[in-house]
């Protein structure tokens, strides 16, 4: 469906009227949205002023603001999800609501900050986690509102203010989430502009922010190009880049459960999460059984002719290379199949096919519910193939097996920030699994799943010959 820019703006205005009333101190900076400015200099200056209020703020008061961010996220989860799908054309409203619930309920706050202490005859030494200052944070179109909220909670908990750089194709919903975060702060007596952005984001604006003297740290959640740009900035930078997560299934797996888990993980938000299963590597002994159960779980098994049509539809030529078509990213299996003349019901959630490891729909990270299946002779060949397909991103990988030795061998070989065993990929984000969620997974720079402590730097405080009372 074509996106009408004026229609999106009308939705935003309508939502603003229904949100909590402003306090006198919360006069919108631009366009009626708190924290949204015409220029990068204005956005950075406002965030810098807010950070001077945040840094001396008691942790208890930061938690008060965060609690209200959580509350407002839950209240507005449906609206933000609907607006994100409407504006970007990608994803699934119901699954995006789950994402907002996850970040509201499980994103760590100030409790994530810890202090290390040494005491002895020569006194007391503490190492505490302090803020960087103003963080420049790039947001993707795939998770345009959940990423804003998740990063806002973690970065604020650490004592930072944030200048967000939303994706241009998701600017309205991202800016609305930024407005919501600022309203949550103002409502409980906190400062405005704890998070900011430029009204009309462009790559030139982002490049300017990357180099600005008042930006103390950078965090990029997006494709390899933007991650490389922040890592080349000369500043402290964190990069949450691409992945092409394989899922390996060996002969010891619970095959019916593996099939259901793989399909559930692959189709969550139409395969937009960077952690989602992107291709299957199956030991030949169980491959036919796995395919059968995947079909039972809602997969359409494409013929070779249909697979070629898919290649021609979901990939585009650019500078002699095949790249994914944005018209297909985050679309449902039903919509993608309709583009090649195949009509299916809503029960079809995923498209599967068999292919070699170098098949373009297997080798390329698609971010759409298409799963290529590669047969291998044994688990050792499967591990080797899966490591190739992951492309050394060290991002995410998954395996279904009841053989602990096989699981261990694959985990060591693939060496990813996330390794999910015998569960859907989204278990890694605390949905059906233990742990906290994040949508900024820094595999490239090594932080892994980020939280408040990721956005701090260590400060050592030493008291000589005193305060030790042992």
Beta strands, then each sheet from edge to edge (+ up, - down):
strand 1: 36-37
strand 2: 116-120
strand 3: 123-131
strand 4: 134-138
strand 5: 161-165
strand 6: 195-198
strand 7: 217-221
strand 8: 236-240
strand 9: 246-249
strand 10: 279-283
strand 11: 299-301
strand 12: 315-318
strand 13: 321-324
strand 14: 350-354
strand 15: 370-376
strand 16: 396-400
strand 17: 418-421
strand 18: 441-442
strand 19: 448-449
strand 20: 456-464
sheet 1: 1+ 6+ 5+ 4+ 7+ 8+
sheet 2: 2+ 3- 20+
sheet 3: 11+ 14+ 15+ 10+ 9+ 16+ 17+
sheet 4: 12+ 13-
sheet 5: 18+ 19-
end
